[in-house]
Amino acid sequence: MNQISRVLFVALLTCGLFAQAQPGSARFPVEVLVENPAETQTDLQVICLFRSTPANTLHGSLTELDGELGGLLTQIRKENLFAGLLGETLLITPKPGSMHAGRLLLIGLGDLEGFTPNREQLVGSIVYEESLRLGIAHPYFAPTVLDGGKAGVDTGETAEQFLYGFLRARATEEALAAAGVGSGKGPVQLTFLAGAAHAASTRAGVARALGRV
């Protein structure tokens, strides 16, 4: 995806040219970026890992991230320190200069064999809530489902379900803020990372979640 089309896509979402059917989606900018999560310049990069088993190995961008972290992902999975259970989280603050992101949040996806995109709704809500807790205005998210070893997944459906959960959490926080019991200071922008081969499908899924006509 070139820079011009990427900017245009974000502008369309931001200006509300996609119909808003999902609570909390109005005027919320979502950028779909073709970039490796190991290379992102952001305060918070979020990735996902399946449940740790000897047969479940890392691939692609996860291998690169593991290298940037000196094998830390492999280490904590082999020692079963991060089991990758569905909804499990682990926040890592990398050593200065080891990777571009200021912090890395791991979210567990549960067992690989039984994975369906519906699990991404929980992941989306976690990304919003953790960003809110950490004071992150613009998180970057990479689903890393394919690089985690799950082939044949519809990346558009993954993006759609993730954004449903993210926007639902946003709508909930807005309701709390309106009632005077929430800060209302959650993320104001989201960047969703996708591989070049899956960017179009991911953009379609994001558009569906935002109620595109």
Backbone bond lengths (Angstrom), bond angles and torsions (degrees), N, CA, C in turn:
res aa  C-N    CA-C-N  psi(-1)  N-CA   C-N-CA  omega(-1)  CA-C   N-CA-C  phi
1 M - - - 1.468 - - 1.515 108.48 -
2 N 1.357 118.61 122.08 1.453 119.69 -177.27 1.516 111.20 -78.98
3 Q 1.333 115.09 169.31 1.457 120.53 -174.69 1.521 112.23 -62.57
4 I 1.324 117.66 -39.15 1.470 120.82 -178.01 1.521 110.88 -65.18
5 S 1.341 116.79 -47.24 1.465 118.92 -178.48 1.517 110.67 -67.31
6 R 1.341 117.56 -34.48 1.449 120.56 178.55 1.517 110.85 -64.25
7 V 1.325 117.33 -45.74 1.460 121.42 179.43 1.520 110.92 -64.02
8 L 1.343 116.75 -40.06 1.452 120.84 179.27 1.517 110.86 -63.41
9 F 1.326 117.07 -43.67 1.456 121.27 -179.68 1.519 110.82 -61.12
10 V 1.348 117.14 -45.39 1.459 120.85 178.81 1.518 110.50 -63.52
11 A 1.333 116.80 -40.42 1.460 120.24 -179.15 1.518 111.04 -63.77
12 L 1.324 117.37 -39.49 1.462 120.45 179.05 1.511 111.25 -62.33
13 L 1.326 116.13 -42.80 1.455 119.73 179.32 1.516 110.63 -66.47
14 T 1.325 116.73 -43.84 1.449 121.44 -176.46 1.516 111.62 -65.04
15 C 1.301 117.46 -38.43 1.463 121.32 -176.53 1.525 113.12 -82.23
16 G 1.317 116.09 -0.64 1.454 118.92 175.68 1.512 113.91 77.44
17 L 1.340 119.39 25.54 1.459 120.88 178.94 1.520 112.23 -78.96
18 F 1.352 116.39 -5.87 1.447 120.69 169.65 1.524 106.63 -99.93
19 A 1.320 117.17 134.74 1.460 120.01 -179.59 1.520 110.27 -59.93
20 Q 1.318 117.63 146.10 1.453 122.15 -174.84 1.530 109.70 -103.89
21 A 1.324 117.27 100.85 1.458 120.25 -178.65 1.517 112.23 -104.57
22 Q 1.310 117.29 -21.69 1.452 122.20 -175.25 1.517 110.41 -95.49
23 P 1.351 119.34 130.95 1.456 120.61 178.98 1.526 111.11 -54.71
24 G 1.311 117.01 135.32 1.459 121.54 177.30 1.507 114.27 83.01
25 S 1.352 118.19 2.86 1.454 119.24 -175.34 1.525 113.17 -90.22
26 A 1.349 117.98 -14.30 1.458 121.16 -173.11 1.513 111.72 -56.77
27 R 1.341 114.00 124.23 1.452 122.13 175.70 1.522 113.81 55.36
28 F 1.314 117.77 30.69 1.466 120.24 177.07 1.524 109.04 -96.20
29 P 1.331 117.90 116.29 1.468 120.41 -175.85 1.525 112.89 -78.66
30 V 1.315 115.66 127.47 1.462 122.43 177.03 1.523 107.82 -123.61
31 E 1.307 115.92 122.94 1.463 121.91 178.78 1.526 109.06 -104.50
32 V 1.320 117.17 132.27 1.460 122.01 172.75 1.526 106.72 -103.03
33 L 1.309 115.48 116.02 1.462 121.56 -171.95 1.518 110.45 -120.79
34 V 1.319 116.38 130.06 1.464 121.34 174.86 1.522 107.72 -87.30
35 E 1.316 115.16 98.25 1.468 120.20 -178.26 1.524 109.25 -160.21
36 N 1.319 115.45 149.27 1.455 121.98 177.07 1.528 109.13 -75.80
37 P 1.334 119.19 132.00 1.470 119.80 179.28 1.525 114.13 -60.46
38 A 1.313 117.25 -18.43 1.460 119.94 176.30 1.524 111.82 -73.87
39 E 1.338 116.83 -12.47 1.466 120.62 -174.49 1.523 113.41 -111.91
40 T 1.322 118.73 1.09 1.451 120.64 -173.39 1.526 112.55 -75.50
41 Q 1.320 115.04 137.79 1.461 122.34 173.53 1.525 107.12 -95.78
42 T 1.311 117.55 100.53 1.451 121.56 -175.06 1.520 110.29 -157.38
43 D 1.326 115.87 158.60 1.462 119.73 175.68 1.516 111.47 -73.43
44 L 1.347 116.51 -30.54 1.462 120.03 -178.83 1.517 110.38 -143.84
45 Q 1.330 115.64 117.41 1.457 122.79 172.14 1.526 107.86 -104.80
46 V 1.332 116.79 130.38 1.458 121.64 -179.96 1.522 109.32 -114.63
47 I 1.324 116.62 133.75 1.453 122.34 175.11 1.526 108.51 -132.58
48 C 1.320 116.27 169.77 1.459 121.05 179.49 1.520 110.35 -123.68
49 L 1.330 115.65 149.87 1.462 122.11 176.53 1.514 109.29 -134.02
50 F 1.323 115.77 139.23 1.456 120.38 174.97 1.528 110.45 -75.94
51 R 1.312 114.47 168.10 1.466 119.93 179.30 1.525 109.79 -56.11
52 S 1.316 115.60 134.42 1.463 121.62 -174.27 1.526 111.24 -73.99
53 T 1.324 115.25 121.76 1.463 121.99 172.35 1.522 107.01 -140.29
54 P 1.337 117.86 156.96 1.469 119.67 178.70 1.520 113.56 -56.85
55 A 1.343 116.70 -30.39 1.463 120.28 -177.43 1.521 112.52 -83.91
56 N 1.300 117.22 -15.72 1.462 121.71 -176.24 1.522 109.40 -92.42
57 T 1.329 116.32 100.06 1.455 121.41 -176.28 1.524 111.28 -105.05
58 L 1.326 115.45 163.82 1.455 121.43 -179.10 1.527 110.50 -87.15
59 H 1.334 115.80 149.42 1.456 121.20 -179.91 1.525 109.59 -137.34
60 G 1.327 116.08 164.31 1.461 122.41 170.26 1.507 114.72 50.08
61 S 1.335 115.90 -124.62 1.465 120.96 -175.26 1.526 111.92 -63.20
62 L 1.341 117.64 -29.66 1.458 119.66 178.47 1.526 110.94 -66.92
63 T 1.323 116.28 -36.45 1.467 119.86 176.00 1.524 110.69 -64.50
64 E 1.339 116.36 -40.51 1.465 120.37 178.75 1.523 111.43 -66.22
65 L 1.323 116.87 -42.17 1.461 120.14 176.86 1.529 111.03 -62.37
66 D 1.315 115.62 -41.59 1.461 120.09 178.48 1.526 110.54 -59.94
67 G 1.340 116.11 -40.74 1.459 120.18 177.38 1.516 112.44 -64.40
68 E 1.346 116.32 -41.61 1.464 120.42 177.99 1.529 111.28 -60.71
69 L 1.330 115.85 -32.72 1.463 121.27 -177.55 1.521 112.73 -93.99
70 G 1.312 116.71 11.67 1.456 120.31 177.62 1.520 114.22 68.08
71 G 1.342 116.45 31.12 1.460 120.58 178.41 1.521 114.17 83.31
72 L 1.328 117.28 14.07 1.465 120.80 -175.89 1.518 112.52 -63.66
73 L 1.347 117.71 -40.27 1.456 119.51 179.94 1.524 111.30 -61.47
74 T 1.308 115.75 -43.87 1.467 120.14 177.17 1.515 111.08 -61.74
75 Q 1.318 116.42 -42.17 1.458 121.49 -177.20 1.530 111.97 -62.37
76 I 1.325 116.68 -50.15 1.462 118.61 -175.15 1.519 111.68 -71.30
77 R 1.332 117.56 -24.85 1.457 120.04 177.94 1.524 110.85 -79.03
78 K 1.304 117.52 -40.26 1.465 120.24 179.17 1.518 111.55 -66.08
79 E 1.307 117.16 -36.39 1.462 121.00 -179.76 1.520 111.81 -86.86
80 N 1.335 115.42 4.46 1.463 121.96 177.98 1.523 112.34 58.36
81 L 1.338 115.57 32.89 1.455 119.61 176.28 1.519 110.07 -79.85
82 F 1.318 116.58 -36.99 1.457 122.22 171.75 1.510 106.53 -117.34
83 A 1.323 116.45 105.61 1.464 120.75 -171.26 1.514 112.94 -81.34
84 G 1.341 118.11 -15.96 1.451 120.46 -178.56 1.513 113.66 75.76
85 L 1.340 117.07 22.20 1.462 120.49 177.21 1.528 109.77 -64.11
86 L 1.309 117.13 150.97 1.449 121.23 -176.94 1.530 110.56 -58.25
87 G 1.334 115.59 121.06 1.449 121.46 179.30 1.513 115.05 88.66
88 E 1.340 118.16 -7.52 1.466 121.15 177.78 1.528 109.40 -67.17
89 T 1.318 116.71 141.67 1.461 120.32 -179.55 1.524 111.22 -128.19
90 L 1.315 114.51 153.12 1.464 121.33 173.96 1.519 108.00 -149.31
91 L 1.326 117.04 125.00 1.458 122.36 -179.59 1.522 109.52 -101.34
92 I 1.331 115.99 126.73 1.457 122.43 -179.51 1.525 109.18 -116.36
93 T 1.318 116.43 132.33 1.461 121.35 171.60 1.522 106.97 -106.23
94 P 1.319 118.10 101.37 1.473 121.08 -174.74 1.530 112.33 -62.10
95 K 1.308 115.07 154.95 1.456 119.76 174.01 1.525 109.10 -63.54
96 P 1.321 117.72 144.74 1.471 120.27 179.85 1.525 111.40 -53.51
97 G 1.336 115.46 129.99 1.459 120.81 177.70 1.511 114.97 87.12
98 S 1.350 118.01 -6.63 1.462 119.17 -177.90 1.521 112.17 -80.31
99 M 1.332 117.47 -32.79 1.455 121.47 175.32 1.521 108.37 -153.27
100 H 1.323 115.98 166.51 1.455 120.47 -172.13 1.524 113.11 -77.42
101 A 1.325 117.88 -32.67 1.462 121.26 -177.95 1.521 110.62 -73.42
102 G 1.335 115.53 143.49 1.455 119.32 178.71 1.512 112.90 -68.75
103 R 1.344 116.49 -38.60 1.453 122.21 177.95 1.524 109.57 -141.45
104 L 1.320 115.04 152.65 1.467 122.09 -179.28 1.517 108.28 -125.09
105 L 1.324 116.31 122.42 1.462 121.49 178.37 1.520 109.66 -106.33
106 L 1.328 116.34 124.40 1.459 122.30 175.40 1.521 108.51 -97.72
107 I 1.340 116.38 136.64 1.463 121.41 175.68 1.522 108.16 -127.61
108 G 1.329 116.41 128.89 1.454 121.13 -179.62 1.518 112.76 -74.89
109 L 1.339 115.83 141.28 1.464 122.25 179.69 1.521 112.98 -106.26
110 G 1.338 117.74 -0.70 1.456 119.63 -177.32 1.516 112.12 79.10
111 D 1.345 116.13 -158.49 1.460 119.26 -175.65 1.522 111.15 -70.49
112 L 1.319 115.42 142.78 1.459 121.95 -177.12 1.525 111.57 -69.58
113 E 1.328 116.35 -44.28 1.473 120.17 -172.70 1.524 111.75 -62.50
114 G 1.315 117.70 -38.57 1.450 120.41 -174.66 1.521 114.13 -93.94
115 F 1.327 117.32 10.25 1.458 120.13 -176.20 1.525 111.97 -65.24
116 T 1.332 116.27 136.13 1.461 123.46 168.56 1.527 107.33 -133.15
117 P 1.338 118.07 155.24 1.468 120.04 -179.00 1.526 114.46 -57.97
118 N 1.335 118.63 -20.04 1.458 120.59 179.25 1.528 112.54 -59.06
119 R 1.328 116.86 -27.14 1.464 119.47 178.02 1.522 111.77 -62.23
120 E 1.332 115.87 -23.25 1.452 119.50 -177.05 1.536 112.48 -67.65
121 Q 1.324 117.86 -19.29 1.462 118.75 175.92 1.524 110.50 -62.30
122 L 1.327 116.80 -43.23 1.461 120.57 176.13 1.521 110.61 -63.28
123 V 1.331 116.58 -42.77 1.464 120.74 179.37 1.525 110.31 -60.12
124 G 1.334 116.88 -44.10 1.461 120.19 179.77 1.508 112.60 -60.01
125 S 1.325 116.44 -43.11 1.461 119.27 179.57 1.524 111.32 -66.17
126 I 1.338 116.77 -35.85 1.464 120.33 178.22 1.526 110.76 -65.85
127 V 1.333 116.79 -42.41 1.469 120.01 179.53 1.523 110.46 -60.23
128 Y 1.336 116.56 -42.74 1.467 118.33 178.91 1.526 110.72 -65.00
129 E 1.324 117.60 -49.38 1.457 121.05 -176.25 1.523 112.31 -64.10
130 E 1.331 117.69 -40.22 1.462 120.17 179.25 1.527 110.91 -69.83
131 S 1.320 116.97 -36.94 1.467 119.91 176.38 1.524 110.16 -64.05
132 L 1.320 116.31 -41.39 1.462 121.12 176.78 1.525 110.71 -61.01
133 R 1.319 116.26 -46.14 1.467 121.17 -178.56 1.525 111.85 -63.38
134 L 1.332 116.01 -37.49 1.461 120.79 -176.51 1.525 113.17 -87.96
135 G 1.335 116.92 -6.80 1.459 120.14 -178.68 1.517 112.88 74.34
136 I 1.340 117.15 33.84 1.463 122.76 -179.37 1.527 108.94 -94.62
137 A 1.323 116.24 119.46 1.465 120.16 -178.74 1.523 112.54 -83.22
138 H 1.333 117.44 -25.72 1.467 120.47 -173.16 1.531 110.15 -142.14
139 P 1.335 117.55 82.65 1.464 119.97 177.53 1.528 111.87 -76.81
140 Y 1.324 115.32 154.40 1.459 122.68 172.77 1.526 106.95 -111.87
141 F 1.346 116.18 136.01 1.457 119.65 -178.13 1.522 111.25 -127.66
142 A 1.324 115.31 131.08 1.468 121.99 173.36 1.523 107.69 -122.70
143 P 1.333 119.13 116.77 1.469 119.89 -176.12 1.521 113.68 -63.55
144 T 1.336 117.96 -30.10 1.470 124.48 178.31 1.529 112.86 47.02
145 V 1.314 116.79 33.70 1.463 121.07 177.76 1.524 110.45 -73.79
146 L 1.330 116.18 -48.10 1.470 120.10 179.76 1.525 110.58 -66.01
147 D 1.342 117.15 -41.91 1.463 119.98 179.54 1.524 111.81 -71.29
148 G 1.323 116.22 -15.64 1.459 120.25 174.61 1.512 112.84 -82.88
149 G 1.360 116.63 -5.97 1.453 120.44 174.95 1.511 116.16 109.43
150 K 1.346 118.20 2.30 1.462 121.07 -179.64 1.518 109.30 -95.42
151 A 1.320 116.54 104.23 1.460 121.69 -178.39 1.529 110.25 -86.02
152 G 1.340 115.20 159.81 1.448 121.22 172.56 1.511 115.65 76.13
153 V 1.331 117.96 15.38 1.461 121.26 -179.60 1.527 109.52 -85.97
154 D 1.323 116.93 137.83 1.463 122.68 176.20 1.521 108.13 -75.10
155 T 1.323 116.83 107.84 1.470 120.15 -176.70 1.521 112.17 -66.69
156 G 1.325 117.14 -29.51 1.451 120.07 176.63 1.521 111.56 -66.41
157 E 1.328 116.33 -42.64 1.462 120.65 177.46 1.529 110.63 -65.36
158 T 1.322 116.23 -38.02 1.460 120.05 176.83 1.526 110.82 -60.16
159 A 1.334 116.69 -47.08 1.465 120.87 179.33 1.518 111.28 -63.70
160 E 1.334 116.42 -41.46 1.463 121.31 -178.69 1.528 111.28 -62.27
161 Q 1.323 116.50 -48.37 1.463 120.13 -178.72 1.528 111.26 -66.40
162 F 1.316 116.33 -39.50 1.471 120.09 177.20 1.520 110.58 -58.31
163 L 1.322 116.37 -47.88 1.458 119.88 -175.79 1.529 111.74 -69.21
164 Y 1.336 118.07 -31.90 1.461 120.20 173.39 1.532 109.74 -56.39
165 G 1.332 115.72 -49.08 1.458 119.90 -179.23 1.513 112.59 -65.33
166 F 1.329 116.44 -41.05 1.467 121.70 179.93 1.523 110.70 -62.21
167 L 1.334 116.48 -47.15 1.457 120.77 -177.48 1.527 112.21 -72.17
168 R 1.319 116.62 -30.37 1.464 119.65 175.83 1.535 109.81 -65.12
169 A 1.334 116.47 -42.54 1.461 120.05 177.36 1.522 110.73 -64.37
170 R 1.336 116.05 -37.29 1.470 120.09 177.43 1.521 111.12 -64.21
171 A 1.332 116.75 -44.05 1.456 120.74 179.45 1.523 111.15 -63.18
172 T 1.324 116.14 -37.82 1.464 120.28 178.09 1.514 111.05 -63.96
173 E 1.330 116.76 -45.03 1.457 120.36 179.06 1.518 111.56 -63.88
174 E 1.320 117.32 -37.87 1.462 120.56 177.47 1.530 111.05 -64.24
175 A 1.344 116.26 -37.92 1.465 120.00 177.45 1.524 110.80 -66.06
176 L 1.327 116.72 -40.07 1.461 120.60 177.52 1.524 111.12 -64.75
177 A 1.332 115.66 -41.84 1.457 119.87 179.53 1.527 110.82 -63.85
178 A 1.333 116.75 -39.69 1.463 120.62 179.17 1.521 111.67 -64.96
179 A 1.348 115.76 -28.81 1.465 120.61 178.73 1.525 112.05 -87.07
180 G 1.339 116.29 -0.77 1.450 120.49 178.26 1.509 115.00 81.15
181 V 1.345 116.76 16.86 1.467 119.65 -178.59 1.530 111.87 -123.19
182 G 1.316 116.59 16.61 1.466 121.22 177.47 1.511 109.73 -142.64
183 S 1.317 116.29 158.34 1.465 119.99 -177.63 1.518 112.68 -79.40
184 G 1.340 116.47 -31.44 1.461 119.90 -176.60 1.514 113.25 67.12
185 K 1.333 116.95 16.50 1.460 120.67 -176.26 1.520 111.24 -108.45
186 G 1.311 116.41 47.84 1.454 121.07 178.52 1.513 112.19 -82.09
187 P 1.328 117.18 -171.59 1.463 121.43 179.20 1.517 112.36 -56.07
188 V 1.319 115.94 144.69 1.465 121.33 178.47 1.521 111.16 -111.37
189 Q 1.328 117.03 -2.91 1.457 121.79 178.96 1.515 108.27 -159.34
190 L 1.326 116.17 152.76 1.455 121.91 179.33 1.518 109.44 -135.81
191 T 1.321 116.25 135.42 1.468 120.85 171.25 1.519 108.70 -112.60
192 F 1.334 115.52 124.93 1.461 123.14 -179.06 1.520 107.28 -107.14
193 L 1.317 117.11 119.05 1.461 121.56 -178.21 1.528 110.72 -87.58
194 A 1.331 115.00 141.56 1.465 120.77 179.39 1.521 109.00 -145.23
195 G 1.329 116.22 149.62 1.453 120.47 172.81 1.514 110.19 -71.25
196 A 1.327 116.04 155.91 1.464 120.17 -176.93 1.521 112.70 -56.19
197 A 1.320 117.20 -37.33 1.461 120.84 -177.71 1.522 112.50 -72.47
198 H 1.324 117.64 -15.61 1.466 121.15 -174.64 1.522 112.57 -118.92
199 A 1.327 117.52 7.69 1.463 120.48 -176.49 1.523 112.00 -63.60
200 A 1.318 117.57 -43.37 1.467 120.65 -177.91 1.520 111.04 -63.61
201 S 1.326 116.80 -44.44 1.461 120.73 178.50 1.525 110.85 -63.30
202 T 1.328 116.40 -40.33 1.459 120.65 179.53 1.521 111.09 -64.65
203 R 1.336 116.78 -43.24 1.468 120.20 178.51 1.526 110.63 -61.24
204 A 1.335 116.59 -39.32 1.465 120.45 179.26 1.521 110.58 -64.27
205 G 1.329 116.62 -40.71 1.459 120.15 178.88 1.517 112.45 -65.79
206 V 1.330 116.73 -40.47 1.451 120.95 176.87 1.526 110.18 -62.06
207 A 1.327 116.04 -44.06 1.467 120.29 -179.94 1.519 111.62 -62.29
208 R 1.329 116.63 -39.64 1.470 119.71 178.06 1.520 110.71 -62.69
209 A 1.313 115.94 -42.51 1.461 119.94 -178.46 1.524 111.54 -65.31
210 L 1.296 116.83 -31.02 1.451 120.76 179.26 1.536 112.41 -87.00
211 G 1.319 115.79 1.33 1.453 120.26 176.45 1.508 113.50 80.93
212 R 1.334 117.26 39.65 1.465 120.58 -178.54 1.526 111.16 -63.64
213 V 1.339 115.93 139.57 1.473 120.40 176.11 1.523 109.33 -102.23
